[in-house]
Amino acid sequence: MKDEEIDYSDIPPLRDNFFKEAHIRWPEKKKQGKGYQSMIKAVLRKYVEAHNH
């Protein structure tokens, strides 16, 4: 389906102050220690290797 074929008629228009009043929750700062991504990657790799038989 092409974008121009999508029916948006059931979606109400946004008010002018929508984004001003929107409560956006930004992600908190990472709490993991240094190297956590490498550790997770290694664990996932071992899991895949063990279950790929």
Secondary structure as the mmCIF struct_conf table of DSSP 4:
data_model
#
loop_
_struct_conf.conf_type_id
_struct_conf.id
_struct_conf.beg_label_comp_id
_struct_conf.beg_label_asym_id
_struct_conf.beg_label_seq_id
_struct_conf.end_label_comp_id
_struct_conf.end_label_asym_id
_struct_conf.end_label_seq_id
HELX_RH_3T_P HELX_RH_3T_P1 ASP A 3 GLU A 5
TURN_TY1_P TURN_TY1_P1 SER A 9 ASP A 10
BEND BEND1 ILE A 11 ILE A 11
HELX_LH_PP_P HELX_LH_PP_P1 PRO A 12 ARG A 15
TURN_TY1_P TURN_TY1_P2 ASP A 16 ASN A 17
HELX_RH_AL_P HELX_RH_AL_P1 PHE A 18 GLU A 21
HELX_LH_PP_P HELX_LH_PP_P2 TRP A 26 LYS A 30
BEND BEND2 GLN A 32 GLN A 32
HELX_LH_PP_P HELX_LH_PP_P3 GLY A 33 GLY A 33
TURN_TY1_P TURN_TY1_P3 LYS A 34 GLY A 35
HELX_RH_AL_P HELX_RH_AL_P2 TYR A 36 ALA A 50
TURN_TY1_P TURN_TY1_P4 HIS A 51 HIS A 51
#
